[in-house]
């Protein structure tokens, strides 16, 4: 995916008239016919209820789009908590996330074809006029090539595709004369300088006005880009070429794809996350189907569908075979190392992989699509939304949720393929959760933390481009859409490109002859077009039978660790020692450490330090076990540091017109009432006088029985708390005095005491940064009486108040934590990890700094050596068995081990130079694997 985290989109099934290849046409017929094969798995939803839900989606879109146009346009995005537009450079930088913003009215362009899909043709015509009149593509701003391609170029092409369709129908857009296409061509030429590299891979960023490398451009020095960033161009660029006849765009996109294919890891047929655009060397050698790679795979299959070039299908099938062999561990999709694919690269999954079940539907591989989708749905039911990342035992790893549409997308395509009304109920849940937890008076706000329900002042353009499109199509019948959706393919941003482009300007559509496919055979096409009678046998409960074993996988099944390495030790030998099980007092464990080249050193301060020297390991396999053990120790330390902190708290505005819809992320205090252990505090707010709260309050009557607002600074937090408590306040909110500060860009912290006994402080105290605090202060100025709820987690909105509210469509990345392990000796403190969820204030990943290529070290406290969290976990599922999933994976791996020559790499005797070379490569991979930019 992108550095900033745009959206995924999926191709619709293809109409029979598309003249590309019999295989593609047959695949299209598979998807279309499957819809009528399967209709039983759940109670059918009536036409009236589907229509009601479709109308609800329309109202929600009106709420989001209407507020963007009223409060933000012509800015790129709406900030729904502060009801204003986000303009690049005028708000605190969010890092790579802001690379999507180019001062070109991003949300409007991204929403163009959504308006037509939702039958808002008049609004579409008005929007096109605004784009032509107001949008400037010549701004002096550095933008992401990837994001600009999928959102802006794709949005203009999608808008053009439907504009000419409407014009042909004869009612709307009669004045249109390809103006959007001309803008798209102008933008395409502005992006072309990014491809000025020897490899043909584009630079990740470009200046819209000055291009690349000029001093004024302020870009062009980058050396690396993500695989998805370079491999997600072919649909838009080829469409631009075929619409305009200018072949240069398709040529450049094909060259980038060709280079990525040539640089794949030949033994595993996988690609890494990050590649050097000049040398083609893999910078990050971990591989998955989520962030950094996802849409590369998607575009290979869809390029075959749209362009009819068999080489794209051959490449996709080769990659897909590798994915199902190494990455797919049903229902999980876990990252691996490209050069050693039986070695897992991390213990968590990111939310962007939710697109993959939808791609599997287009591929025709339905069973694993159902399995992974059901697992993701269970995570959503637990947290209301899909966290940005979650662990293999389904705990929150990164707690944000920026209203991503990938899961809704896969839900739509699974319903389309199966006709199972179960997926309509899933869509209904998504609608309810969006309205219940994300809807705010000025739009829909991203979730800052799915555990607390707190909001972020963010509504990305992909939310309008994709989410509402897929949800509406999920509930719409064919006659509810004014054109035939089967005549188009969806880009990764869900923009619509017509399939008739496959017959237009076909000079580049012949099979690519520059790449070798000698390793391919007919088995690569086994699942290109499965027989629907095999996919959906006579048993009408087919899909339900696949979902049933996964129904309680999140809450009831045993926590899953990474087991791939353990599976390679099935010959009778004991599995390798895991960091979570290690006890420094166990002689057998110490002997295992010695075999892995790990030494134990007792430090003067009572800690025990672990140091590994790869050259001292008994074998290359033992050296690798040692590497994995040390990495697990580092991850265990990171987890423990997070869990030692208190989680963020929530300030929820419950009075009119918010009714609990606005939830602000707040930091806790080390003193006063602990909201995680006591009932929440609810009350009206009042500013203290003096505002800093550093002396006895002069307005005790104003704060009596209320929650006092206090400004940070000039005295200790505990002193402020005592002063407002003495004045009769029932709680306090400290607002940062650093203007413009925000939880979006600064890590939360706990307000410390004053070094004295603070047991006398009995009221809850929370901290808000300036931006979040200003939302409350602005509400006071506008509504005078403002009531808030202080809690550890946002509560459901007041039903009585909610009933009084009338919905109105008009008025209603990642920065990583600074903590780093900065030397070859890393201190690791083990703690009991039976906590069901992570509780860090900063939910971003810990950053690993480079270590010595020969050595790795960790230290633990003696008091913590006997920590064994696995003993405390629940060990039974509904049927009393704990090993179903593990047994399935074991059986699968045994089969793979017999048939796959790559599995046996670790069993060969290797010379020491080879061991050290592998060791260096693994160290590099581990250092990089946590540095995802979502």
ChimeraX attribute file (.defattr): number of C-alpha atoms within 10 A of each C-alpha:
attribute: neighborCount
match mode: 1-to-1
recipient: residues
	/A:1	29
	/A:2	31
	/A:3	26
	/A:4	21
	/A:5	22
	/A:6	25
	/A:7	28
	/A:8	30
	/A:9	28
	/A:10	29
	/A:11	27
	/A:12	25
	/A:13	26
	/A:14	25
	/A:15	20
	/A:16	16
	/A:17	10
	/A:18	20
	/A:19	15
	/A:20	20
	/A:21	15
	/A:22	12
	/A:23	16
	/A:24	25
	/A:25	19
	/A:26	18
	/A:27	23
	/A:28	24
	/A:29	17
	/A:30	24
	/A:31	25
	/A:32	20
	/A:33	14
	/A:34	22
	/A:35	17
	/A:36	13
	/A:37	19
	/A:38	25
	/A:39	19
	/A:40	18
	/A:41	19
	/A:42	15
	/A:43	11
	/A:44	14
	/A:45	14
	/A:46	10
	/A:47	12
	/A:48	9
	/A:49	11
	/A:50	18
	/A:51	16
	/A:52	13
	/A:53	22
	/A:54	23
	/A:55	16
	/A:56	18
	/A:57	23
	/A:58	20
	/A:59	15
	/A:60	24
	/A:61	24
	/A:62	19
	/A:63	23
	/A:64	27
	/A:65	25
	/A:66	20
	/A:67	25
	/A:68	28
	/A:69	18
	/A:70	16
	/A:71	20
	/A:72	22
	/A:73	20
	/A:74	23
	/A:75	23
	/A:76	25
	/A:77	27
	/A:78	32
	/A:79	26
	/A:80	28
	/A:81	25
	/A:82	18
	/A:83	19
	/A:84	19
	/A:85	23
	/A:86	24
	/A:87	20
	/A:88	19
	/A:89	11
	/A:90	8
	/A:91	11
	/A:92	14
	/A:93	13
	/A:94	16
	/A:95	14
	/A:96	19
	/A:97	21
	/A:98	21
	/A:99	24
	/A:100	28
	/A:101	25
	/A:102	25
	/A:103	22
	/A:104	21
	/A:105	25
	/A:106	25
	/A:107	29
	/A:108	28
	/A:109	27
	/A:110	29
	/A:111	28
	/A:112	29
	/A:113	30
	/A:114	29
	/A:115	25
	/A:116	22
	/A:117	23
	/A:118	22
	/A:119	16
	/A:120	15
	/A:121	22
	/A:122	12
	/A:123	13
	/A:124	25
	/A:125	21
	/A:126	11
	/A:127	19
	/A:128	22
	/A:129	15
	/A:130	15
	/A:131	21
	/A:132	12
	/A:133	9
	/A:134	12
	/A:135	18
	/A:136	13
	/A:137	19
	/A:138	16
	/A:139	14
	/A:140	16
	/A:141	20
	/A:142	22
	/A:143	22
	/A:144	25
	/A:145	26
	/A:146	30
	/A:147	27
	/A:148	24
	/A:149	25
	/A:150	31
	/A:151	29
	/A:152	26
	/A:153	29
	/A:154	30
	/A:155	31
	/A:156	29
	/A:157	31
	/A:158	30
	/A:159	29
	/A:160	27
	/A:161	21
	/A:162	25
	/A:163	27
	/A:164	17
	/A:165	15
	/A:166	20
	/A:167	15
	/A:168	12
	/A:169	12
	/A:170	10
	/A:171	9
	/A:172	17
	/A:173	21
	/A:174	14
	/A:175	8
	/A:176	16
	/A:177	13
	/A:178	14
	/A:179	16
	/A:180	23
	/A:181	20
	/A:182	16
	/A:183	19
	/A:184	25
	/A:185	22
	/A:186	14
	/A:187	19
	/A:188	20
	/A:189	13
	/A:190	20
	/A:191	26
	/A:192	19
	/A:193	18
	/A:194	22
	/A:195	21
	/A:196	15
	/A:197	13
	/A:198	11
	/A:199	17
	/A:200	22
	/A:201	30
	/A:202	28
	/A:203	29
	/A:204	26
	/A:205	26
	/A:206	27
	/A:207	27
	/A:208	23
	/A:209	15
	/A:210	20
	/A:211	22
	/A:212	25
	/A:213	16
	/A:214	11
	/A:215	9
	/A:216	12
	/A:217	18
	/A:218	17
	/A:219	20
	/A:220	19
	/A:221	11
	/A:222	13
	/A:223	14
	/A:224	21
	/A:225	24
	/A:226	27
	/A:227	28
	/A:228	24
	/A:229	29
	/A:230	30
	/A:231	29
	/A:232	29
	/A:233	30
	/A:234	28
	/A:235	27
	/A:236	29
	/A:237	28
	/A:238	29
	/A:239	26
	/A:240	25
	/A:241	23
	/A:242	23
	/A:243	19
	/A:244	15
	/A:245	15
	/A:246	15
	/A:247	19
	/A:248	16
	/A:249	23
	/A:250	21
	/A:251	15
	/A:252	21
	/A:253	24
	/A:254	22
	/A:255	17
	/A:256	22
	/A:257	23
	/A:258	20
	/A:259	18
	/A:260	21
	/A:261	21
	/A:262	13
	/A:263	17
	/A:264	18
	/A:265	17
	/A:266	13
	/A:267	13
	/A:268	24
	/A:269	19
	/A:270	28
	/A:271	27
	/A:272	27
	/A:273	28
	/A:274	25
	/A:275	23
	/A:276	19
	/A:277	26
	/A:278	17
	/A:279	13
	/A:280	20
	/A:281	14
	/A:282	23
	/A:283	19
	/A:284	25
	/A:285	26
	/A:286	28
	/A:287	28
	/A:288	27
	/A:289	26
	/A:290	23
	/A:291	25
	/A:292	26
	/A:293	26
	/A:294	27
	/A:295	33
	/A:296	25
	/A:297	23
	/A:298	28
	/A:299	27
	/A:300	24
	/A:301	25
	/A:302	26
	/A:303	26
	/A:304	23
	/A:305	29
	/A:306	28
	/A:307	27
	/A:308	24
	/A:309	21
	/A:310	21
	/A:311	21
	/A:312	24
	/A:313	22
	/A:314	20
	/A:315	20
	/A:316	25
	/A:317	23
	/A:318	21
	/A:319	21
	/A:320	21
	/A:321	18
	/A:322	17
	/A:323	23
	/A:324	13
	/A:325	17
	/A:326	28
	/A:327	24
	/A:328	19
	/A:329	22
	/A:330	20
	/A:331	19
	/A:332	18
	/A:333	23
	/A:334	26
	/A:335	27
	/A:336	24
	/A:337	27
	/A:338	28
	/A:339	24
	/A:340	21
	/A:341	24
	/A:342	27
	/A:343	23
	/A:344	22
	/A:345	26
	/A:346	20
	/A:347	17
	/A:348	21
	/A:349	25
	/A:350	23
	/A:351	23
	/A:352	28
	/A:353	25
	/A:354	29
	/A:355	28
	/A:356	27
	/A:357	27
	/A:358	31
	/A:359	27
	/A:360	21
	/A:361	27
	/A:362	28
	/A:363	23
	/A:364	23
	/A:365	18
	/A:366	23
	/A:367	18
	/A:368	20
	/A:369	24
	/A:370	24
	/A:371	22
	/A:372	22
	/A:373	24
	/A:374	24
	/A:375	20
	/A:376	21
	/A:377	24
	/A:378	19
	/A:379	22
	/A:380	19
	/A:381	15
	/A:382	16
	/A:383	18
	/A:384	20
	/A:385	29
	/A:386	28
	/A:387	29
	/A:388	24
	/A:389	24
	/A:390	21
	/A:391	19
	/A:392	20
	/A:393	19
	/A:394	23
	/A:395	21
	/A:396	26
	/A:397	24
	/A:398	24
	/A:399	27
	/A:400	26
	/A:401	20
	/A:402	27
	/A:403	23
	/A:404	25
	/A:405	29
	/A:406	27
	/A:407	28
	/A:408	25
	/A:409	30
	/A:410	27
	/A:411	30
	/A:412	25
	/A:413	27
	/A:414	27
	/A:415	23
	/A:416	23
	/A:417	27
	/A:418	29
	/A:419	21
	/A:420	27
	/A:421	19
	/A:422	22
	/A:423	23
	/A:424	22
	/A:425	16
	/A:426	19
	/A:427	24
	/A:428	19
	/A:429	16
	/A:430	21
	/A:431	18
	/A:432	15
	/A:433	16
	/A:434	18
	/A:435	15
	/A:436	15
	/A:437	26
	/A:438	24
	/A:439	23
	/A:440	25
	/A:441	24
	/A:442	27
	/A:443	28
	/A:444	34
	/A:445	30
	/A:446	27
	/A:447	27
	/A:448	25
	/A:449	31
	/A:450	25
	/A:451	25
	/A:452	24
	/A:453	31
	/A:454	28
	/A:455	32
	/A:456	27
	/A:457	26
	/A:458	23
	/A:459	25
	/A:460	26
	/A:461	27
	/A:462	25
	/A:463	24
	/A:464	24
	/A:465	27
	/A:466	27
	/A:467	26
	/A:468	27
	/A:469	27
	/A:470	27
	/A:471	25
	/A:472	26
	/A:473	21
	/A:474	24
	/A:475	25
	/A:476	18
	/A:477	13
	/A:478	12
	/A:479	8
	/A:480	15
	/A:481	15
	/A:482	14
	/A:483	17
	/A:484	11
	/A:485	18
	/A:486	17
	/A:487	18
	/A:488	24
	/A:489	24
	/A:490	21
	/A:491	30
	/A:492	30
	/A:493	28
	/A:494	30
	/A:495	31
	/A:496	28
	/A:497	24
	/A:498	19
	/A:499	22
	/A:500	17
	/A:501	19
	/A:502	22
	/A:503	15
	/A:504	16
	/A:505	17
	/A:506	15
	/A:507	9
	/A:508	16
	/A:509	20
	/A:510	12
	/A:511	11
	/A:512	14
	/A:513	8
	/A:514	8
	/A:515	11
	/A:516	11
	/A:517	12
	/A:518	6
	/A:519	7
	/A:520	13
	/A:521	10
	/A:522	7
	/A:523	11
	/A:524	17
	/A:525	17
	/A:526	9
	/A:527	17
	/A:528	19
	/A:529	20
	/A:530	18
	/A:531	15
	/A:532	20
	/A:533	10
	/A:534	8
	/A:535	20
	/A:536	19
	/A:537	14
	/A:538	11
	/A:539	11
	/A:540	15
	/A:541	16
	/A:542	18
	/A:543	24
	/A:544	16
	/A:545	12
	/A:546	15
	/A:547	17
	/A:548	12
	/A:549	16
	/A:550	22
	/A:551	18
	/A:552	16
	/A:553	21
	/A:554	21
	/A:555	16
	/A:556	17
	/A:557	24
	/A:558	21
	/A:559	18
	/A:560	13
	/A:561	13
	/A:562	16
	/A:563	16
	/A:564	20
	/A:565	15
	/A:566	17
	/A:567	19
	/A:568	21
	/A:569	12
	/A:570	11
	/A:571	8
	/A:572	6
	/A:573	8
	/A:574	9
	/A:575	15
	/A:576	19
	/A:577	17
	/A:578	17
	/A:579	19
	/A:580	20
	/A:581	15
	/A:582	20
	/A:583	17
	/A:584	19
	/A:585	11
	/A:586	11
	/A:587	10
	/A:588	12
	/A:589	16
	/A:590	17
	/A:591	13
	/A:592	16
	/A:593	25
	/A:594	19
	/A:595	18
	/A:596	28
	/A:597	24
	/A:598	29
	/A:599	17
	/A:600	17
	/A:601	13
	/A:602	14
	/A:603	12
	/A:604	7
	/A:605	7
	/A:606	11
	/A:607	19
	/A:608	21
	/A:609	20
	/A:610	23
	/A:611	22
	/A:612	26
	/A:613	20
	/A:614	26
	/A:615	18
	/A:616	16
	/A:617	21
	/A:618	13
	/A:619	22
	/A:620	24
	/A:621	19
	/A:622	22
	/A:623	25
	/A:624	22
	/A:625	24
	/A:626	28
	/A:627	24
	/A:628	23
	/A:629	22
	/A:630	23
	/A:631	21
	/A:632	17
	/A:633	26
	/A:634	24
	/A:635	20
	/A:636	20
	/A:637	22
	/A:638	21
	/A:639	22
	/A:640	20
	/A:641	17
	/A:642	19
	/A:643	19
	/A:644	13
	/A:645	16
	/A:646	19
	/A:647	26
	/A:648	27
	/A:649	29
	/A:650	32
	/A:651	32
	/A:652	29
	/A:653	27
	/A:654	24
	/A:655	20
	/A:656	16
	/A:657	19
	/A:658	24
	/A:659	23
	/A:660	26
	/A:661	29
	/A:662	31
	/A:663	33
	/A:664	32
	/A:665	30
	/A:666	32
	/A:667	25
	/A:668	29
	/A:669	22
	/A:670	17
	/A:671	23
	/A:672	21
	/A:673	20
	/A:674	19
	/A:675	21
	/A:676	13
	/A:677	9
	/A:678	11
	/A:679	12
	/A:680	18
	/A:681	18
	/A:682	19
	/A:683	20
	/A:684	19
	/A:685	27
	/A:686	25
	/A:687	21
	/A:688	26
	/A:689	20
	/A:690	14
	/A:691	18
	/A:692	21
	/A:693	28
	/A:694	23
	/A:695	15
	/A:696	17
	/A:697	21
	/A:698	12
	/A:699	15
	/A:700	19
	/A:701	12
	/A:702	19
	/A:703	25
	/A:704	17
	/A:705	18
	/A:706	24
	/A:707	31
	/A:708	30
	/A:709	27
	/A:710	26
	/A:711	24
	/A:712	23
	/A:713	17
	/A:714	10
	/A:715	13
	/A:716	16
	/A:717	25
	/A:718	24
	/A:719	18
	/A:720	26
	/A:721	30
	/A:722	22
	/A:723	19
	/A:724	30
	/A:725	25
	/A:726	14
	/A:727	22
	/A:728	19
	/A:729	27
	/A:730	23
	/A:731	26
	/A:732	26
	/A:733	26
	/A:734	27
	/A:735	26
	/A:736	21
	/A:737	16
	/A:738	13
	/A:739	11
	/A:740	14
	/A:741	17
	/A:742	21
	/A:743	20
	/A:744	20
	/A:745	14
	/A:746	13
	/A:747	17
	/A:748	21
	/A:749	18
	/A:750	18
	/A:751	18
	/A:752	13
	/A:753	17
	/A:754	13
	/A:755	8
	/A:756	7
	/A:757	10
	/A:758	16
	/A:759	9
	/A:760	12
	/A:761	18
	/A:762	16
	/A:763	21
	/A:764	25
	/A:765	29
	/A:766	26
	/A:767	30
	/A:768	27
	/A:769	26
	/A:770	20
	/A:771	22
	/A:772	27
	/A:773	24
	/A:774	17
	/A:775	16
	/A:776	22
	/A:777	19
	/A:778	12
	/A:779	19
	/A:780	16
	/A:781	10
	/A:782	10
	/A:783	12
	/A:784	13
	/A:785	13
	/A:786	21
	/A:787	23
	/A:788	24
	/A:789	23
	/A:790	28
	/A:791	25
	/A:792	24
	/A:793	24
	/A:794	27
	/A:795	19
	/A:796	13
	/A:797	17
	/A:798	12
	/A:799	10
	/A:800	9
	/A:801	15
	/A:802	16
	/A:803	9
	/A:804	11
	/A:805	14
	/A:806	8
	/A:807	14
	/A:808	13
	/A:809	19
	/A:810	17
	/A:811	14
	/A:812	21
	/A:813	20
	/A:814	18
	/A:815	21
	/A:816	18
	/A:817	14
	/A:818	12
	/A:819	12
	/A:820	14
	/A:821	18
	/A:822	12
	/A:823	14
	/A:824	18
	/A:825	18
	/A:826	22
	/A:827	20
	/A:828	26
	/A:829	23
	/A:830	29
	/A:831	23
	/A:832	17
	/A:833	19
	/A:834	14
	/A:835	12
	/A:836	12
	/A:837	16
	/A:838	25
	/A:839	22
	/A:840	23
	/A:841	23
	/A:842	23
	/A:843	24
	/A:844	23
	/A:845	22
	/A:846	22
	/A:847	20
	/A:848	19
	/A:849	14
	/A:850	16
	/A:851	18
	/A:852	13
	/A:853	17
	/A:854	15
	/A:855	18
	/A:856	22
	/A:857	24
	/A:858	23
	/A:859	23
	/A:860	23
	/A:861	19
	/A:862	16
	/A:863	12
	/A:864	15
	/A:865	20
	/A:866	17
	/A:867	17
	/A:868	19
	/A:869	15
	/A:870	15
	/A:871	11
	/A:872	11
	/A:873	15
	/A:874	14
	/A:875	15
	/A:876	13
	/A:877	17
	/A:878	12
	/A:879	10
	/A:880	10
	/A:881	12
	/A:882	17
	/A:883	15
	/A:884	14
	/A:885	19
	/A:886	18
	/A:887	11
	/A:888	13
	/A:889	19
	/A:890	20
	/A:891	13
	/A:892	15
	/A:893	21
	/A:894	15
	/A:895	11
	/A:896	15
	/A:897	16
	/A:898	10
	/A:899	10
	/A:900	13
	/A:901	11
	/A:902	15
	/A:903	19
	/A:904	12
	/A:905	13
	/A:906	16
	/A:907	11
	/A:908	10
	/A:909	12
	/A:910	14
	/A:911	10
	/A:912	13
	/A:913	10
	/A:914	12
	/A:915	20
	/A:916	18
	/A:917	12
	/A:918	17
	/A:919	21
	/A:920	15
	/A:921	14
	/A:922	22
	/A:923	21
	/A:924	17
	/A:925	20
	/A:926	22
	/A:927	16
	/A:928	21
	/A:929	20
	/A:930	18
	/A:931	17
	/A:932	21
	/A:933	19
	/A:934	22
